[in-house]
Amino acid sequence: MSTAYLNGAYLPLEEARISPLDRGFLFGDGIYEVIPSYDGNMVGFGPHISRMNDGLDAIGINHKWSETQWRELCTRLCEENGNGNLGIYLHVTRGADNKRNHAYPEGIDPTVFAFAFEIPSPPPADRNLVKPYTCSTGQDLRWDRCNIKSISLLGNVLHYQQGHAKGDGEILLYNEKNELTECGACNAYIVKDGMVATPLLDNQILPGITRQLVVKVITEDGSIPLEERVVNMEEVWNADEVWISSSSKEIAPVISLDGKPVGDGKVGPVWEAAAKLYQAGKFDF
């Protein structure tokens, strides 16, 4: 039985309860984060908390825990759940009112919920051993503020299901200009002639913490050229390599799109080099 946190109390996850009038339940009115932890070592903890605070500010939820308070919570959840390989889920909603009303209520306390769950070991940074992904593609039909990590994920869920229903592990999305945005639950990259490109951050794209670390370690190392820029789908279709990244997948290679091979249909050498840099630097972040 795993241990969770809810509004000041640590308790068995199965016993955690919220009001049906909680605005997270009624409206998806809240912000969340998922932080990977390996044997008690959290990846990108500071940037995850910074992004959560940015999201809370963006939607006007006044919950001002310090980074130290969040770290104490996450550390205790890891310890209570045996450390090991864990994902730490953090979730803050506007709270529960005594009625359902679209307007923000006044004088209610935010709901803070967190729990830990098992995640796989990091994938091997070896193109002969890593399990590659196949992906679908589709037009991005989500709302125009995808940079906010909202708990209201129906748009992402519907897109992800498009790929899942075809047996794929993700879906690469493009906007009305035929430009790559991101995936159902990941950021995206292409490689052409040794150059890595990933879409610029804007309102269409979640500023992924793994993406931030990938850009950082590649740029600081200098051995792999990388650009943050507009990437059109013609470039995606003609790429030598395609990658996706998230906190749970780290950097993952994609070997086919809509049933057609990416490049030669094999995991590429640039991915392997980048994955090694990522795994060497992910805890220094």
PLY file of the C-alpha trace (Angstrom):
ply
format ascii 1.0
element vertex 285
property float x
property float y
property float z
element edge 284
property int vertex1
property int vertex2
end_header
0.00 0.00 0.00
1.60 3.28 -1.13
1.71 6.47 0.91
0.25 9.70 -0.45
-0.04 13.29 0.76
-3.29 15.27 0.88
-3.71 18.71 2.46
-1.19 18.28 5.26
-1.62 14.57 5.95
0.34 11.51 4.88
-1.99 8.57 4.39
-2.48 5.40 2.33
-3.23 6.36 -1.27
-6.39 4.26 -1.19
-7.75 6.43 1.62
-7.16 9.81 -0.05
-10.46 11.62 -0.69
-11.41 15.01 -2.15
-14.73 16.85 -2.29
-16.78 16.40 -5.49
-16.97 20.21 -5.46
-13.20 20.53 -5.79
-12.56 22.71 -8.84
-9.92 20.30 -10.06
-12.63 17.64 -10.31
-15.27 19.98 -11.77
-13.20 22.17 -14.09
-9.69 20.72 -14.37
-8.70 23.90 -12.52
-5.17 23.15 -11.38
-1.52 22.51 -12.16
0.57 19.35 -11.87
4.14 18.08 -12.16
5.78 14.66 -12.37
9.35 14.42 -11.08
11.39 11.24 -11.70
13.53 9.96 -8.85
16.10 7.15 -8.97
17.16 5.74 -5.59
16.18 9.02 -3.94
17.94 11.24 -6.50
15.42 13.54 -8.18
15.93 14.71 -11.76
15.41 18.40 -12.49
13.76 19.10 -9.13
14.32 22.88 -9.14
13.09 23.45 -12.71
10.04 21.26 -12.07
9.06 23.36 -9.05
9.78 26.59 -10.93
7.50 25.48 -13.77
4.78 24.52 -11.29
4.95 27.96 -9.68
4.83 29.62 -13.11
1.71 27.60 -13.93
0.03 28.47 -10.63
0.76 32.15 -11.24
-0.55 31.92 -14.81
-3.96 30.69 -13.64
-4.10 32.75 -10.46
-3.84 30.05 -7.77
-2.22 31.51 -4.68
-0.16 28.66 -3.30
3.30 29.79 -2.28
5.26 26.88 -0.92
9.01 27.31 -0.96
11.27 24.97 -2.90
12.40 23.63 0.49
8.83 22.69 1.44
8.30 20.89 -1.86
11.63 19.09 -1.47
10.71 17.92 2.03
7.41 16.57 0.71
9.02 14.78 -2.23
11.83 13.35 -0.12
9.40 11.98 2.43
7.20 10.43 -0.26
10.24 8.72 -1.75
11.27 7.40 1.66
7.74 6.31 2.59
7.49 4.43 -0.71
10.83 2.65 -0.55
12.88 4.97 -2.78
13.86 2.93 -5.84
12.69 4.21 -9.23
9.72 6.48 -8.58
7.69 9.16 -10.28
6.51 11.83 -7.85
3.17 13.32 -8.88
2.39 16.82 -7.52
-1.08 18.30 -7.99
-2.48 21.66 -6.84
-6.06 22.76 -7.54
-7.91 25.94 -6.68
-9.76 24.02 -3.96
-13.35 23.12 -3.06
-16.16 25.68 -2.96
-19.70 25.14 -1.68
-21.20 25.57 -5.17
-20.31 25.14 -8.82
-19.49 28.47 -10.45
-17.16 29.29 -13.34
-15.86 32.42 -11.58
-12.96 31.96 -9.18
-14.24 31.64 -5.59
-12.72 33.70 -2.79
-11.55 32.51 0.59
-10.94 28.84 -0.19
-7.69 26.96 0.31
-5.99 25.17 -2.58
-6.03 21.37 -2.58
-2.52 19.88 -2.52
-2.20 16.21 -3.43
0.90 14.12 -4.12
1.83 10.48 -4.47
4.70 8.31 -5.75
4.51 5.48 -8.25
7.00 3.04 -9.71
8.70 3.91 -12.99
11.03 1.82 -15.17
14.79 2.02 -14.94
16.34 4.59 -17.29
16.56 3.29 -20.86
20.05 2.22 -21.99
21.97 4.85 -23.95
22.86 2.20 -26.52
21.20 2.07 -29.93
21.55 -1.71 -30.01
19.72 -2.18 -26.70
17.19 0.65 -26.42
13.56 -0.02 -27.27
12.58 2.44 -30.04
9.15 4.00 -30.58
6.77 4.08 -33.48
4.59 7.19 -33.74
1.58 8.54 -35.56
1.14 12.13 -36.78
-1.87 14.42 -36.58
-3.02 18.03 -36.56
-2.77 19.73 -33.18
-6.33 20.56 -32.06
-5.63 21.52 -28.43
-6.15 24.91 -26.80
-3.75 27.82 -27.35
-2.07 27.79 -23.95
-0.25 24.47 -24.03
2.70 26.09 -22.22
0.65 25.78 -19.00
0.91 22.30 -17.41
-2.78 22.14 -16.56
-4.44 19.07 -15.06
-7.10 19.57 -17.77
-5.49 17.16 -20.23
-8.43 16.02 -22.36
-6.94 17.47 -25.56
-3.65 15.65 -24.93
-5.47 12.46 -23.98
-7.52 12.45 -27.19
-4.42 13.00 -29.33
-2.41 10.38 -27.44
-5.25 7.92 -27.92
-5.06 8.50 -31.69
-1.59 7.01 -31.69
-2.31 4.40 -29.03
-5.29 3.07 -31.00
-2.91 2.39 -33.92
-0.43 0.59 -31.71
1.98 3.54 -31.55
3.72 4.90 -28.49
3.10 8.59 -29.25
1.72 11.06 -31.80
3.65 13.97 -33.32
1.45 17.03 -33.71
1.55 19.88 -36.22
-0.28 23.20 -36.38
-2.32 24.79 -39.18
0.94 26.02 -40.77
2.20 22.43 -41.02
4.79 23.14 -38.32
5.79 20.56 -35.73
4.61 21.48 -32.21
5.04 18.60 -29.77
3.44 15.23 -28.93
0.56 14.02 -26.81
2.86 13.81 -23.78
6.38 14.60 -25.05
8.55 17.20 -26.74
9.92 16.39 -30.21
13.21 16.71 -32.12
14.59 15.91 -35.56
18.13 15.25 -36.77
19.35 16.01 -40.30
22.98 15.70 -41.38
24.07 15.59 -37.75
22.17 18.77 -36.75
19.49 18.51 -34.03
16.47 20.82 -34.29
13.59 21.21 -31.84
10.65 23.64 -32.06
10.96 27.00 -30.32
9.07 27.33 -27.07
5.84 29.29 -27.36
2.19 28.97 -26.33
1.82 25.80 -28.44
4.46 23.85 -26.55
4.98 22.75 -22.95
8.46 23.80 -21.77
9.52 20.25 -20.92
12.07 19.86 -18.16
13.71 16.95 -19.98
13.78 19.13 -23.10
15.44 21.89 -21.08
18.09 19.47 -19.84
18.64 17.96 -23.30
19.26 21.42 -24.78
21.53 22.32 -21.86
23.78 19.25 -21.93
24.08 19.18 -25.72
24.84 22.90 -25.95
27.37 22.83 -23.12
29.16 19.77 -24.55
29.36 21.31 -28.01
29.96 18.10 -29.95
26.41 17.96 -31.37
25.03 21.08 -33.11
21.52 22.00 -31.96
18.98 24.62 -33.07
15.75 25.79 -31.46
13.61 26.94 -34.39
10.49 26.38 -36.45
10.45 22.82 -37.80
8.05 22.03 -40.62
6.59 18.61 -41.28
8.45 18.23 -44.56
11.63 18.28 -42.51
10.16 15.72 -40.13
9.36 13.34 -42.98
12.87 13.73 -44.41
14.76 13.57 -41.11
17.59 11.13 -40.49
16.41 10.69 -36.89
13.37 11.69 -34.82
13.35 11.77 -31.03
10.78 12.39 -28.32
11.47 13.28 -24.69
9.68 13.39 -21.35
10.49 12.87 -17.69
9.46 9.21 -17.89
10.93 8.41 -21.34
14.10 10.55 -21.08
15.22 10.86 -24.76
13.59 8.16 -26.87
14.32 7.33 -30.52
11.50 7.04 -33.06
12.05 4.66 -35.98
8.76 5.02 -37.88
6.01 7.60 -38.47
2.58 6.47 -39.66
4.11 3.15 -40.63
6.93 4.67 -42.71
10.59 4.39 -41.62
12.44 7.36 -40.20
15.75 7.54 -42.07
16.99 3.99 -42.45
14.46 2.73 -39.91
17.12 2.15 -37.24
18.08 3.98 -34.05
20.63 6.61 -35.03
24.12 7.49 -33.77
23.24 11.09 -32.87
20.52 9.85 -30.53
23.01 7.53 -28.84
25.52 10.35 -28.31
22.81 12.66 -26.95
21.40 9.97 -24.65
24.84 9.41 -23.15
25.23 13.14 -22.51
21.77 13.29 -20.94
22.35 10.37 -18.60
25.72 11.76 -17.53
24.26 15.19 -16.73
20.68 14.66 -15.60
21.40 14.81 -11.85
23.44 18.03 -12.15
20.30 20.01 -12.83
0 1
1 2
2 3
3 4
4 5
5 6
6 7
7 8
8 9
9 10
10 11
11 12
12 13
13 14
14 15
15 16
16 17
17 18
18 19
19 20
20 21
21 22
22 23
23 24
24 25
25 26
26 27
27 28
28 29
29 30
30 31
31 32
32 33
33 34
34 35
35 36
36 37
37 38
38 39
39 40
40 41
41 42
42 43
43 44
44 45
45 46
46 47
47 48
48 49
49 50
50 51
51 52
52 53
53 54
54 55
55 56
56 57
57 58
58 59
59 60
60 61
61 62
62 63
63 64
64 65
65 66
66 67
67 68
68 69
69 70
70 71
71 72
72 73
73 74
74 75
75 76
76 77
77 78
78 79
79 80
80 81
81 82
82 83
83 84
84 85
85 86
86 87
87 88
88 89
89 90
90 91
91 92
92 93
93 94
94 95
95 96
96 97
97 98
98 99
99 100
100 101
101 102
102 103
103 104
104 105
105 106
106 107
107 108
108 109
109 110
110 111
111 112
112 113
113 114
114 115
115 116
116 117
117 118
118 119
119 120
120 121
121 122
122 123
123 124
124 125
125 126
126 127
127 128
128 129
129 130
130 131
131 132
132 133
133 134
134 135
135 136
136 137
137 138
138 139
139 140
140 141
141 142
142 143
143 144
144 145
145 146
146 147
147 148
148 149
149 150
150 151
151 152
152 153
153 154
154 155
155 156
156 157
157 158
158 159
159 160
160 161
161 162
162 163
163 164
164 165
165 166
166 167
167 168
168 169
169 170
170 171
171 172
172 173
173 174
174 175
175 176
176 177
177 178
178 179
179 180
180 181
181 182
182 183
183 184
184 185
185 186
186 187
187 188
188 189
189 190
190 191
191 192
192 193
193 194
194 195
195 196
196 197
197 198
198 199
199 200
200 201
201 202
202 203
203 204
204 205
205 206
206 207
207 208
208 209
209 210
210 211
211 212
212 213
213 214
214 215
215 216
216 217
217 218
218 219
219 220
220 221
221 222
222 223
223 224
224 225
225 226
226 227
227 228
228 229
229 230
230 231
231 232
232 233
233 234
234 235
235 236
236 237
237 238
238 239
239 240
240 241
241 242
242 243
243 244
244 245
245 246
246 247
247 248
248 249
249 250
250 251
251 252
252 253
253 254
254 255
255 256
256 257
257 258
258 259
259 260
260 261
261 262
262 263
263 264
264 265
265 266
266 267
267 268
268 269
269 270
270 271
271 272
272 273
273 274
274 275
275 276
276 277
277 278
278 279
279 280
280 281
281 282
282 283
283 284
